[in-house]
Amino acid sequence: MWLVGLGNPGSRYDGTRHNVGFDVAQALVERWRAKAVARTQAFAAWRARVPGGAGREVAILTPLLFMNRSGEAIQAYEADTRERVAPAESLIVCDDIYLPVGAIRLRARGTTAGHNGLASVQEHFGTPEYPRLRIGVGHAGGEELVDHVLSRFEDDEREKVDAALARCLDACETWARDGVVAAMNRFNQKVRAEAQDERAQAPSNPADNRDEGESS
């Protein structure tokens, strides 16, 4: 099994809304006391045993080629470890501007919703049939999307975000131990119907289309 947390590498992006996938992956490394497997220019990877998972192991991966090249990082991991990352046995963790801050949503499959990290992963997988965990980072529409996703959370949002990240760790553990359906049944929260409609029409996120030297 593989858990991939999406984000942008480098201290410049630490704590930004776009990096909540990294935050979950790194928190799981600590929680599960994962052991480092490899770190290259393309990815960082760890391996851990799932608590209560009857010896089941999960590889935790953070792509380091910027958001819009996440699929290339997975490909580099496969080449380095000589293992194929199976879509159906993976969980991709990322931000979602169409969910309110602090909401989380698990799906067994779906669209990319304009998220170029997911688009890159999906291009590599060759299928939309892979589980994903989205974390709401909100977007009121009053500022440019690129500025929003590369910003840090406001003080009054931090409590919601911290609670969401803690909930994500439990959701990831349930996914690894019992499967995505069990995790969905336990952790999915109701979201506004219009948010679902907006996802289907979502444009690509301009924050994901910059050159490597800028942001992602």
N, C-alpha and C positions, 0 to 999 in steps of 0.2 A: 504494500500500500504506500501511496505517496501523498503528502500534503505540501502544496505549493502556495506560499504567501507572496502576493504580488506587491511591488513597490518600486521606488527609485533608490539606487545606491548612493551612499555618501552622506556625510553629516548635514549637508545643506537641506536634506529632505527628511531628516529625523523628526518624527512627531507630526508630520503633515497629514492631512486628511487622506491623501493618495497612498499613504504608507501604512494604513491600518492592517493590511495583509501581512506586511513584514512584522508588525507589532505582535500579531497573533502567533506567527511562526516562531519568533524569538522567545515569546513567553512559554510556548510549548517546549522548546528546547530546555528551558530551565525547569519547568514543571515535571517533565519526563526524564530529566537528567540525561538528555541525549548526548551521544558521543559524536564528535566531528568525524565526518567521512572524507570530505575534501573541500578545498576552497580554491577557486581559480578566478580569472578575470571575468568569467561568465556566470558563475554561481557559487553559492555556499550550501553545503549539505551536511546533515546530521542523521543519525539513525537511533531510534529509541524503541524500547518495548512498551506496549500499551498497558497501563495499569489495569489489572483484572481482565486482560485480553487473552489469557491462555497462551502466552508466549508470542502473540502476534506482534510483528514489528512494523513500524512506519518510518519511511525516509522523509525527513523534513527538508524542503528545498526553498531557497530564496534566490530568484534570478537577479543577476547583477549587471545586466546589459540595458537597463532602463526599461520602463513599462512596455513600450511598444515592441520590444524584442524578447519578451518573456518566453515565447515558444522556442526561439533560438537557444536560450539558456537551458531549457529542458533538453533540447537536442544535444547540447554540449555535455550535459550531465549523463545522458544515455551513452554517449561516446566514451566518456571517462570511466564510467562504472560498468559498461557493457551490459546494462540491463534496460529493458524497454519499459517506459512509464506507461502503464495501461490506463486509458481514459476512464473506464468504468470503476477502476480501483483508486482513482485519484480524487482529491478534494482541493479545489482552487479557491483561495480566500482573497477577497478584494473589497475595495470601497464601492459604494453605490450612492450616487447623488439623488436618486429617485426615492430613497428611503429616508425617513426622518432621522436626525442625529440620534444614535443609540439603538435604533431598530436593527434586527438581524433577520436574514431570510436564507433558508437552505433550499436548494433545488437539485433534483437529480439530473436535470438537463435544461436547456433553454437557449435564448438568444444571447448575443454579446452585449446588447443594450447600449451600443456605442462605446463600450469600454475597450480600448485598443489593447490592453493587456490580455483580456479574455479573447479578443480577436486573434492575437498572435498565438496564444495557446491553442485556440480552436483550429487555426491554420495548420499548426504542427500536428495536432491529434487527427485532423481530417474528419472530425465529427463533433456535433454539439452534445453528444451523449456522454457527458462527464459531470459529476456533482460539483456544485459551487456554493460557497458561503459568502453572502454579501453583507456588508456592514454599512449602515446608513451614515452618511456624512452630510446630508442635507444640501440644499441649494435654493435660496430664496429667489434667485434670478436677478438680483439687483447689482451683481458684479460679474465680471467676466469669469467664465467657467474655469479657465486656466488659473486665474488668480485664486479662485475658491479652493480648488482641489490641492493646490500647492501651498495653501495657508495652514496655519495651526489652529486648533480648536480654541474657541473663546473660553474664558474662565467659567461662564455659566453653562457651557456644554460639557465640561470635563467630567463631571460626575456621571452623566449619561454615557459618555464614551467609555469610561473605566468600567462601568457596570456591564456594558455591551461586550467589552473585551473579555471580562471574566466569564460571561455567559458563552462566548465563543469557545473558550477553552473547554468548557464542559460539553459543548456541542461537538467539538472535534473529537473529544474522547469517546463520546457516544457513537459517532460515525465510525471511528476506528474499531470499536469493540462490537457494536451491534448493527452497523450499516446505516446508510443514508436515510432510509425510510423511518427507522426508529428515531434518528436524530431530527428529522423533519417533524414528526409527530410530537416530539417533546419540546422542541425549541422554536419552531416557527411562530412568528407574531403576526397579528393582523396588520395589514398595511392598507393605505387608501387605494381604492379601486383605480383612481386616475393615475396613480404612480405606475401601476401595471400597464396601462394604456400608453403612457409616455415612453416606457422602455421600448416598446415595439417600434416606435418611430424615432428613437434616439439617434442623433448624429454622432459622429466620432468625436471623442474628447480632444480638443486642440492641445491639451497638456501632454498628450501621448504622442504628438506628431513632431516634436522638436528634435533637433539634432542632439546627439549624445552630449555634446559639450554644454548644452543649455539646460534642459531639464529632463524630458523624456518624451 
